[in-house]
Amino acid sequence: MSRSRTHVLRVDLDAGETVRERVPEGWRRDYVGGKGLGARYLYEELSPGTDPTAPGNALALFVGPLAGYLPGETRYAAVTKSPLTGGFLDSYAGGDFADRLAGSLGDCLGLLVTGAADRPVRVEVEGGRARIEPSDAWGDDAAETAARFPDAGVACVGPAGEREAAYATVASDGGDHQAGRGGAGAVMGSKRLKAVVARGSPPAVPDDLTALRDRDAAAYGRDPTGEWQAAGETVETVDYADEVGILAAEGWTATGFDGADDIGVEAALERATGREGEDQTVPGGFRIDTPDGEVVPRGAAPITLGAGLGIDDFDRVVALCGVCDRLGLDVIGAGNAVAWAVRAGEAGVVDCPVSFGDADGAERLLESIAAREPVRGLAVDPDLPDALADGIDAAVDRFGGADLVPTVKSMALPGFDPRAAVGVALAYATSDRGACHRRARPQDTEPLARPDRSPADQVRDVVGEQNARSVLWSLVVDDFVGEAVGADLGAEWLAAVDHPAVDPAARGDDAADGPVDALARTGERIWTLTRLFNAREGLDRADDALPEPLRTPAADGTPGVDADAFDRLLDRYYAARGWGERGLPTPETLARLGLAGIADDATPLDEGPIDPAAGRSDD
């Protein structure tokens, strides 16, 4: 296999054709792969106002230039316009499919899927080529679809994606891995693309990169993050969040959950039959047997389907996770949708007898949401599942109940409560894809930080992490490994494969900077480009607002986030980015990042950067 990835495979479902297409060299240099390259294609090719589930939307399934070489789990990025938020979306998944996709693409960085088939199809990838084949798997869940191709890697949509639920996932490896948030599965389903089948073997690591890979894998195994992952993987986050006081529980009515110990890492250790990748330096998720098959729950499951729904039975939480995984529903979006239904029922906004702690009722509601059908045998408003399939904000528009469960850009929040850590609120509010705990992670540090930590510190950390992860997600590096061994943002690795992002001659005006500085600017460039995409779709400061439920105290007395202090923090954030009062980039910032010739006339800009000191002062 070529070690230089220079092409994409364009899959035109309208025409039923696939072609190889060279990626412009400047795009490879400035956007690398994964998130960055996907954002560049979306901004170039989508018209403002494109319906996310119409044929005019594009779906990129991209890897990075180092896919299959890096230590840790190989991952891919699903990049599209979100049917949930109406803005930019990038979502990620690892596992066998990602590894096989990297080996199947040859010298290509991924698939760019456009149009829509008139009947269900699958795309098969092998040897740097793709072909479109009919699919008779429509109606199968993720596990059933994968079982049809035992000798290949499979990413597919489940019934939720087929019915275009706005937070439907792209499920791979039978549902063990999910490109989860924001509805990439709905886009895939709207194109009648049931599955992508990667028939190649994982890529072989070139001899001259083996020592580099072994060195970084060993370093990660010794790193505190690697030790944490080896001990408990992300399931341990429920224990951590509860201990430091940021675990949202029972539909955001409480901070902390009495049953956290029963659904956390100790329960997983007791019930696990093994771990993913047990032969690797650091193993992956816990494998849990259930009557309906094996499930690999991640941290979001006990947080959102457990504490968030008041369920303290680990086996039932895993079962609910399995339902979501097989149907292709994002567990965070789905758990919050059920929590909203429970609270709306309690408030008399809708008819819904499901209560917190009711695992049976939650399961029936999840199945009905994925099917967009009434809940059988329960006196639930018959229109509720269909409304909730389009997200909490869509249900609010139909029924009311706006102040029950928080969302940002229509995306439900992960279960880390910002009322105990205002930096988390800033990270959620400014995330380019909607509420996200991975763009920046102040929840990992802020609850334990010094009490005199300043707003400037909070802003610096969020901006820096957003920029760094934009680079790492363009490399599409394993999240945790990248954070631990990617202090140089992948510069050494990129140099080892002669990538133009770190080539002084290719960088031109950036040649005076070292490769790490150049990559830091690449991260800022990518983050600013996704802001341009969202601005062109009509998103601005109003969409970075603090959700009303977080402005009010929780029922257990945890105080709400101070709205004025948050607005001042947002001003500081915009100033740090060189954006203006509306939260939009300025011509000066675009010129500095090499984006001046890219922004089109349909994209609004702010004339000048905001002055956070004008008319405001910190408490």
KAUR-V938309 format. One record per pair of residues at least 12 apart in sequence whose ideal C-beta (glycine too) atoms are under 6 Angstrom apart, sorted by sequence separation. I is the first residue (numbers start at 1). J is the second residue. D is the distance in Angstrom with one decimal. If there is no record, write none. Layout:
{{I & J & D} {I & J & D}}
This chain:
{{305 & 317 & 5.3} {342 & 354 & 5.5} {551 & 563 & 5.3} {7 & 20 & 5.1} {8 & 21 & 5.4} {27 & 40 & 5.3} {45 & 58 & 5.8} {63 & 76 & 5.1} {77 & 90 & 5.5} {78 & 91 & 4.9} {121 & 134 & 5.9} {122 & 135 & 4.3} {158 & 171 & 5.7} {274 & 287 & 4.7} {392 & 405 & 5.7} {427 & 440 & 4.1} {502 & 515 & 3.8} {121 & 135 & 5.4} {142 & 156 & 5.9} {170 & 184 & 5.1} {242 & 256 & 5.8} {272 & 286 & 4.1} {273 & 287 & 5.1} {342 & 356 & 5.7} {372 & 386 & 4.6} {393 & 407 & 5.8} {472 & 486 & 5.7} {7 & 22 & 5.4} {8 & 23 & 5.9} {61 & 76 & 5.9} {62 & 77 & 5.0} {77 & 92 & 5.5} {120 & 135 & 4.4} {155 & 170 & 5.3} {156 & 171 & 5.9} {168 & 183 & 5.7} {170 & 185 & 5.0} {242 & 257 & 5.9} {272 & 287 & 6.0} {302 & 317 & 5.5} {305 & 320 & 4.5} {392 & 407 & 5.4} {427 & 442 & 5.6} {475 & 490 & 4.9} {546 & 561 & 5.9} {142 & 158 & 4.7} {167 & 183 & 5.3} {169 & 185 & 4.6} {272 & 288 & 6.0} {273 & 289 & 5.5} {301 & 317 & 5.9} {369 & 385 & 4.7} {61 & 78 & 5.7} {75 & 92 & 5.3} {141 & 158 & 4.9} {155 & 172 & 4.1} {166 & 183 & 4.7} {168 & 185 & 3.3} {271 & 288 & 5.4} {368 & 385 & 3.9} {372 & 389 & 5.1} {393 & 410 & 4.4} {120 & 138 & 4.1} {168 & 186 & 4.5} {170 & 188 & 5.8} {242 & 260 & 3.8} {268 & 286 & 4.6} {424 & 442 & 5.2} {471 & 489 & 4.7} {41 & 60 & 6.0} {60 & 79 & 4.2} {75 & 94 & 4.3} {369 & 388 & 5.1} {391 & 410 & 5.5} {423 & 442 & 3.5} {424 & 443 & 5.0} {108 & 128 & 5.6} {166 & 186 & 5.8} {301 & 321 & 4.0} {369 & 389 & 5.1} {392 & 412 & 5.8} {408 & 428 & 5.1} {546 & 566 & 4.9} {584 & 604 & 5.9} {585 & 605 & 6.0} {586 & 606 & 5.1} {59 & 80 & 4.6} {73 & 94 & 3.8} {104 & 125 & 4.3} {106 & 127 & 5.9} {107 & 128 & 5.8} {165 & 186 & 6.0} {297 & 318 & 5.3} {408 & 429 & 5.7} {416 & 437 & 5.6} {584 & 605 & 5.4} {38 & 60 & 4.1} {76 & 98 & 4.6} {104 & 126 & 5.1} {106 & 128 & 2.4} {164 & 186 & 4.4} {238 & 260 & 5.7} {413 & 435 & 4.3} {440 & 462 & 4.4} {584 & 606 & 4.3} {586 & 608 & 5.7} {75 & 98 & 5.2} {295 & 318 & 5.2} {411 & 434 & 2.8} {414 & 437 & 4.2} {423 & 446 & 4.6} {586 & 609 & 5.6} {38 & 62 & 5.3} {57 & 81 & 5.2} {74 & 98 & 4.6} {161 & 185 & 3.4} {297 & 321 & 4.5} {338 & 362 & 5.1} {411 & 435 & 4.7} {491 & 515 & 4.1} {582 & 606 & 5.4} {37 & 62 & 5.9} {74 & 99 & 4.3} {76 & 101 & 5.7} {161 & 186 & 5.8} {164 & 189 & 5.4} {239 & 264 & 4.1} {409 & 434 & 3.9} {421 & 446 & 4.3} {440 & 465 & 3.8} {491 & 516 & 5.2} {164 & 190 & 5.4} {238 & 264 & 4.7} {239 & 265 & 5.6} {295 & 321 & 5.6} {305 & 331 & 5.9} {353 & 379 & 5.7} {408 & 434 & 5.4} {421 & 447 & 5.4} {440 & 466 & 5.2} {580 & 606 & 2.3} {161 & 188 & 5.8} {162 & 189 & 4.8} {295 & 322 & 4.0} {304 & 331 & 5.7} {308 & 335 & 5.0} {338 & 365 & 5.3} {408 & 435 & 3.9} {416 & 443 & 4.3} {439 & 466 & 5.2} {489 & 516 & 6.0} {34 & 62 & 5.2} {74 & 102 & 5.4} {146 & 174 & 3.9} {157 & 185 & 4.6} {161 & 189 & 3.7} {290 & 318 & 6.0} {304 & 332 & 5.1} {351 & 379 & 5.9} {352 & 380 & 5.1} {488 & 516 & 5.2} {491 & 519 & 5.8} {33 & 62 & 5.9} {52 & 81 & 4.6} {142 & 171 & 3.7} {236 & 265 & 4.3} {290 & 319 & 5.6} {580 & 609 & 6.0} {581 & 610 & 5.0} {34 & 64 & 4.7} {53 & 83 & 5.3} {235 & 265 & 5.1} {288 & 318 & 5.0} {292 & 322 & 5.8} {301 & 331 & 5.5} {305 & 335 & 4.6} {309 & 339 & 6.0} {351 & 381 & 4.5} {489 & 519 & 4.0} {580 & 610 & 5.4} {33 & 64 & 3.8} {52 & 83 & 3.9} {143 & 174 & 4.4} {157 & 188 & 5.0} {300 & 331 & 4.9} {304 & 335 & 3.4} {308 & 339 & 5.4} {350 & 381 & 4.7} {578 & 609 & 5.0} {33 & 65 & 5.2} {142 & 174 & 5.8} {143 & 175 & 5.5} {157 & 189 & 4.6} {290 & 322 & 5.6} {300 & 332 & 5.2} {334 & 366 & 5.7} {142 & 175 & 3.9} {232 & 265 & 4.0} {235 & 268 & 4.7} {68 & 102 & 4.1} {350 & 384 & 5.6} {67 & 102 & 3.8} {423 & 458 & 4.3} {427 & 462 & 5.2} {575 & 610 & 5.3} {426 & 462 & 5.4} {574 & 610 & 4.8} {575 & 612 & 4.5} {156 & 194 & 5.8} {63 & 102 & 5.1} {156 & 195 & 3.8} {263 & 302 & 4.2} {544 & 583 & 5.6} {571 & 610 & 5.8} {323 & 363 & 5.8} {572 & 612 & 4.7} {38 & 79 & 2.8} {154 & 195 & 5.6} {155 & 196 & 4.9} {329 & 370 & 5.7} {541 & 582 & 5.1} {571 & 612 & 4.0} {35 & 77 & 5.5} {540 & 582 & 4.7} {541 & 583 & 3.8} {34 & 77 & 4.2} {154 & 197 & 5.6} {263 & 306 & 4.1} {316 & 359 & 4.0} {320 & 363 & 6.0} {323 & 366 & 5.3} {327 & 370 & 4.1} {540 & 583 & 5.3} {152 & 197 & 4.9} {153 & 198 & 4.1} {310 & 356 & 3.2} {311 & 357 & 5.9} {62 & 109 & 5.5} {63 & 110 & 5.6} {152 & 199 & 4.8} {267 & 314 & 3.9} {310 & 357 & 4.4} {62 & 110 & 3.4} {149 & 197 & 5.4} {311 & 359 & 5.2} {471 & 519 & 5.3} {568 & 616 & 5.0} {61 & 110 & 5.2} {263 & 312 & 6.0} {350 & 399 & 5.2} {535 & 584 & 5.3} {61 & 111 & 4.6} {145 & 195 & 5.7} {257 & 307 & 3.9} {262 & 312 & 4.6} {349 & 399 & 5.4} {263 & 314 & 4.9} {337 & 388 & 4.5} {349 & 400 & 5.2} {471 & 522 & 5.7} {60 & 112 & 5.2} {230 & 282 & 4.9} {233 & 285 & 5.4} {340 & 392 & 5.0} {349 & 401 & 4.1} {471 & 523 & 4.1} {100 & 153 & 3.3} {229 & 282 & 5.3} {259 & 312 & 2.5} {309 & 362 & 5.5} {470 & 523 & 4.1} {59 & 113 & 4.5} {263 & 317 & 5.3} {531 & 585 & 5.9} {565 & 619 & 5.8} {35 & 90 & 4.7} {337 & 392 & 6.0} {468 & 523 & 5.8} {58 & 114 & 5.1} {97 & 153 & 3.6} {138 & 194 & 5.7} {226 & 282 & 5.1} {467 & 523 & 3.6} {470 & 526 & 4.2} {96 & 153 & 5.0} {137 & 194 & 5.2} {344 & 401 & 4.5} {467 & 524 & 4.9} {470 & 527 & 4.9} {528 & 585 & 5.4} {97 & 155 & 4.9} {249 & 307 & 4.4} {135 & 194 & 4.2} {5 & 65 & 5.2} {55 & 115 & 4.9} {221 & 281 & 4.4} {247 & 307 & 5.6} {250 & 310 & 4.5} {467 & 527 & 5.8} {55 & 116 & 4.1} {221 & 282 & 5.8} {343 & 404 & 4.4} {466 & 527 & 5.5} {237 & 299 & 3.8} {217 & 281 & 4.6} {234 & 298 & 5.0} {235 & 299 & 5.5} {238 & 302 & 4.2} {340 & 404 & 5.6} {234 & 299 & 3.3} {238 & 303 & 5.1} {340 & 405 & 4.3} {528 & 593 & 5.7} {339 & 405 & 5.6} {536 & 602 & 5.4} {532 & 599 & 5.6} {536 & 603 & 4.4} {525 & 593 & 4.4} {535 & 603 & 5.5} {336 & 405 & 5.5} {535 & 604 & 5.5} {532 & 603 & 5.2} {120 & 192 & 5.1} {122 & 194 & 5.5} {122 & 195 & 4.3} {123 & 196 & 4.9} {124 & 197 & 4.7} {125 & 198 & 5.1} {126 & 199 & 4.1} {120 & 194 & 4.9} {126 & 200 & 5.1} {97 & 172 & 3.8} {116 & 191 & 4.5} {117 & 192 & 4.2} {122 & 197 & 5.7} {33 & 109 & 5.0} {97 & 173 & 5.6} {116 & 192 & 5.9} {336 & 412 & 3.5} {95 & 172 & 5.7} {96 & 173 & 5.1} {95 & 173 & 4.4} {93 & 172 & 5.4} {333 & 412 & 5.2} {332 & 412 & 5.9} {84 & 166 & 4.2} {95 & 177 & 4.0} {332 & 414 & 5.5} {83 & 166 & 4.8} {84 & 167 & 5.5} {94 & 177 & 5.7} {93 & 177 & 4.3} {93 & 178 & 5.8} {93 & 179 & 4.3} {91 & 179 & 4.1} {251 & 339 & 3.8} {91 & 180 & 5.8} {91 & 181 & 5.3} {91 & 182 & 5.8} {251 & 342 & 5.9} {78 & 170 & 5.3} {251 & 343 & 4.5} {89 & 182 & 4.0} {91 & 184 & 5.2} {104 & 198 & 4.3} {104 & 200 & 3.3} {101 & 198 & 4.3} {103 & 200 & 4.1} {84 & 182 & 5.3} {100 & 198 & 3.9} {103 & 201 & 5.0} {432 & 530 & 4.2} {9 & 108 & 5.2} {84 & 183 & 4.5} {103 & 202 & 4.7} {7 & 107 & 5.7} {8 & 108 & 5.7} {11 & 111 & 5.5} {82 & 182 & 4.2} {83 & 183 & 4.4} {100 & 200 & 5.9} {103 & 203 & 4.4} {6 & 107 & 5.6} {7 & 108 & 4.6} {8 & 109 & 5.6} {14 & 115 & 3.2} {78 & 179 & 4.1} {82 & 183 & 5.4} {97 & 198 & 6.0} {102 & 203 & 5.3} {5 & 107 & 5.6} {8 & 110 & 5.9} {9 & 111 & 5.1} {10 & 112 & 5.0} {11 & 113 & 4.5} {12 & 114 & 5.7} {13 & 115 & 4.0} {12 & 115 & 5.3} {13 & 116 & 5.5} {83 & 186 & 4.6} {99 & 202 & 4.1} {5 & 109 & 4.6} {8 & 112 & 5.1} {13 & 117 & 4.5} {80 & 184 & 5.5} {1 & 106 & 5.9} {2 & 107 & 3.9} {78 & 184 & 4.1} {250 & 356 & 4.7} {80 & 187 & 4.8} {308 & 415 & 5.4} {53 & 164 & 5.4} {304 & 415 & 5.2} {11 & 123 & 5.7} {18 & 130 & 4.4} {303 & 415 & 3.8} {459 & 572 & 4.6} {463 & 576 & 5.0} {430 & 544 & 5.6} {455 & 569 & 5.4} {459 & 573 & 5.1} {429 & 544 & 4.5} {16 & 132 & 5.7} {455 & 572 & 5.7} {459 & 576 & 5.3} {11 & 130 & 5.8} {176 & 296 & 4.6} {9 & 130 & 4.5} {425 & 546 & 5.9} {59 & 187 & 5.0} {59 & 188 & 6.0} {57 & 187 & 5.8} {419 & 550 & 5.9} {418 & 550 & 5.6} {68 & 202 & 5.8} {409 & 543 & 5.2} {52 & 187 & 6.0} {68 & 203 & 3.4} {69 & 205 & 5.4} {425 & 561 & 5.3} {53 & 190 & 3.8} {419 & 558 & 5.1} {422 & 561 & 5.6} {69 & 209 & 5.3} {406 & 547 & 3.5} {419 & 560 & 5.9} {71 & 213 & 5.3} {419 & 561 & 5.7} {185 & 328 & 5.1} {406 & 549 & 4.4} {418 & 561 & 5.9} {426 & 569 & 5.5} {430 & 573 & 6.0} {406 & 550 & 5.4} {71 & 216 & 4.8} {403 & 548 & 5.0} {71 & 217 & 3.7} {403 & 549 & 5.6} {181 & 330 & 5.5} {175 & 325 & 3.5} {180 & 330 & 4.3} {175 & 326 & 5.1} {252 & 405 & 5.7} {251 & 405 & 5.9} {171 & 328 & 4.8} {169 & 328 & 4.8} {168 & 328 & 5.2} {169 & 330 & 5.4} {255 & 417 & 5.0} {167 & 330 & 4.3} {455 & 618 & 5.7} {255 & 420 & 5.9} {167 & 333 & 3.2} {160 & 327 & 4.9} {161 & 328 & 4.9} {248 & 415 & 4.4} {159 & 327 & 5.4} {160 & 328 & 4.5} {158 & 327 & 4.7} {160 & 329 & 4.8} {248 & 417 & 4.2} {158 & 328 & 2.9} {246 & 416 & 5.0} {157 & 328 & 5.4} {246 & 417 & 5.0} {246 & 420 & 4.6} {241 & 416 & 5.9} {245 & 420 & 4.9} {246 & 421 & 5.6} {13 & 191 & 5.5} {143 & 326 & 5.4} {142 & 326 & 5.2} {141 & 326 & 4.1} {142 & 328 & 5.7} {246 & 443 & 5.9} {246 & 447 & 5.8} {1 & 203 & 5.4} {3 & 206 & 6.0} {244 & 447 & 3.9} {163 & 372 & 5.0} {160 & 370 & 4.0} {159 & 370 & 5.2} {165 & 389 & 4.2} {166 & 390 & 4.9} {166 & 391 & 4.8} {182 & 433 & 5.5} {229 & 480 & 5.5} {225 & 480 & 5.4} {225 & 484 & 4.6} {220 & 481 & 5.1} {223 & 484 & 4.2} {220 & 484 & 5.1} {220 & 485 & 5.5} {219 & 485 & 5.5} {216 & 485 & 4.6} {252 & 549 & 5.7} {255 & 554 & 5.2} {254 & 554 & 5.6} {254 & 555 & 5.8} {253 & 555 & 4.4} {254 & 556 & 4.5} {255 & 558 & 4.3} {84 & 391 & 5.2} {85 & 409 & 4.5} {85 & 410 & 5.0} {84 & 410 & 5.6} {85 & 411 & 5.7} {84 & 411 & 5.9} {88 & 432 & 5.4} {89 & 433 & 5.2} {85 & 434 & 4.7} {77 & 476 & 5.4} {75 & 476 & 5.0} {73 & 478 & 4.6} {72 & 478 & 3.0} {70 & 477 & 5.5} {66 & 475 & 5.7} {72 & 481 & 3.3} {71 & 481 & 5.6} {64 & 475 & 4.2} {64 & 476 & 3.9} {63 & 476 & 5.5} {66 & 493 & 5.4} {65 & 499 & 5.4} {35 & 473 & 4.2} {36 & 474 & 3.8} {34 & 473 & 5.4} {35 & 474 & 4.9} {34 & 474 & 4.4} {33 & 474 & 5.4} {32 & 474 & 3.9} {34 & 476 & 4.0} {88 & 530 & 4.5} {88 & 533 & 4.7} {88 & 534 & 5.6} {87 & 534 & 4.3} {87 & 537 & 5.4} {86 & 537 & 5.7} {87 & 539 & 5.4} {32 & 501 & 5.5} {29 & 500 & 4.0} {28 & 500 & 5.8} {29 & 501 & 5.5} {29 & 506 & 5.3} {48 & 536 & 5.0} {36 & 526 & 4.2} {39 & 529 & 5.1} {43 & 533 & 5.1} {39 & 530 & 5.2} {3 & 497 & 5.6} {48 & 602 & 4.9}}
